[in-house]
Amino acid sequence: MNIHEYQAKELFERFGVASPKGKPAQTPEETEKVAADLKTSSLVVKAQIHAGGRGKGVFKNGFKGGVKLCSSPGEAREIAQNMLGHYLVTNQTGPGGRLVRKIMVAESVQIQRELYFAILLDRKIGSPVVVVSTEGGVDIETVAAKSPEKIVREVIHPLIGMQPFMALKLASQLGFSGEQLKAAAKLFMNVYRLFSSMDCSLVEINPLVLTTTNEVLALDAKFNFDDNALYRHPEIVAMRDEHEEDPREVEASKFGLNYIGLDGNIACLVNGAGLAMATMDIIKYAGGQPANFLDVGGGASEEQVTEAFKILVADKNVKAILVNIFGGIMRCDVIAQGIINAVKAVTLPVPLVVRLEGTNVDQGKKLLIESKLPIRAAGDLGEAARLVVAAARGE
């Protein structure tokens, strides 16, 4: 789950992470009031969307830039009028852009240096890793490609956590000294406390800045949270902006389905994440393109299967559907009956290929045949892939 920049700022305030003052607004009038309340002539107005590259983005109404500096509440209002209710196109949104529903008005600062700071979960080693660089304000991938020696990594023991000496060491490696060193180390410690307390998988501050008045501030931030831990943080769940997510993924989450939309034309419905990955691989191997990842889990109900079909057929790019079920915990005859009922409930505009294997597989296949529904049964996964790829091509 992702959150907006203004929400990240709220978390920073809660955990004592130094950042410029700022608040969100949803109308030009509210923007003007927020700007006036900041009582400064150094202001920045930022479009709030879940995509990077906002500063260099272009609105479809011709307005350039999703991050704009200004010096008065009136000017902030004019900028908001050009942003709110308009689509912002960046290098991460695709040509369709994202509709800006909120903006953030914040105090702008004079920057002396821009740096990079992030904490992420390294799943290979099972520990948090701090990544810092003196090259901030640009994509860390660019730095890694062009100047890998400018990236420093520090592994944090998950039980011990970040220690003060680690924070001081990292601050020193970023070129801080004196009072700046102490301020940077304090910020790092507080960010780690936030990362750990809120079950984050990523906290990225880019840029981390040193101002001309020698303040160390988190200027912009990106958060990712572990979805499996969100039940512990209802306040984070409340920050979810469904407008910024794929509507199919939003709908799937309502029924406990794990769905990720892709760009292909062959929809997949599978029980188990590993099997779902293998299914997508074999579709590619057979010359097709998967349209999604969809794991209905080991104990899928008939309702979940029906809702899954509804989501799949809602994708206009889908030309065929492959159901691949291994009946271990669940019996194949129960799954087959669920598929039959789902097909009856949902009008399928495309061919359907089903591969069943496992407990009561013969009974399951018999049910599919006796249903007289337009379902193509496959004997194994290889045959299923060939059949569904041919069906997607209209063969």
Disulfide bonds with the S-S distance in Angstrom:
none
